[in-house]
Amino acid sequence: MEVVGEFLGFSTDKGIWTYFNHHWREWFPGLGSRANFAKQASNLWVVKQKLQEKLARLYGLYKWAIV
């Protein structure tokens, strides 16, 4: 959700959570509170970094990626 939210132009956990809470709640019934979302998003930073690296390599953008 965080990766998609950032792609959509949301730059804060609050913005991402609010968007998904209002527009996609039935797809994410266990979304929970914004505080829990922010904590979980923060705990997944390594996974997000690896995903960004893989996508950068896949699309030939790795030489510009910050590692």
N, C-alpha and C positions, 0 to 999 in steps of 0.2 A: 504494500500500500504506500509506503513512504517513497519508494522509487517512482511509482506511477504518479503520486501526488507532486513530487518535484518536477517530473516531466510535464505535468499540467500547469506548472508555474507557481505552485504553492511553496513558499520558502520556510514555513514554520510548522512545527508539529501541530500547533493549534489549528492552523489553516487546513492542513491535510486531514486531521481528525474531524474537523467540522464538515468538510466537504463529504467525506465518506459517511459520516453519521447522518447527514441530511439526504444524500443522493443514493447511497448504496447500502443502507442499513439492513434491508432484507437479504442481501448477499452476505453480510457480515453480522449475523445476529448476536455473536459473542464479542462484539467490538469492545465493550467495556468503557471505562472512563478514559478521559483524555490523559490523565496522569499515568495510568497504566500503559496506554499506548506509547506515550513519550518514553517511559522507562524501558519498555520492550524494544522500541526503535533504537534507543541508545545502546542497549545491550547487543544489538545485532550489527554494530559498526564494522566488524571484521568481515562478516558475510557480505554486507553492502559494498565494501571496498573490493572484495574478490569478484563480485558480480560486475562492478564497473570496470575492473581490469580485463575481465574476460570479454565484455562487450567491446571495449576499446581495441583489444587484439583482433576480435572477429571482424570489426569494421575498419581495420587498418589505421586506427587513431592512437595506437599505444605510444608512439614516439612523442605525442603531446600530452599523454596522461601523466598526472602527478602520482607518483608511487610513494 
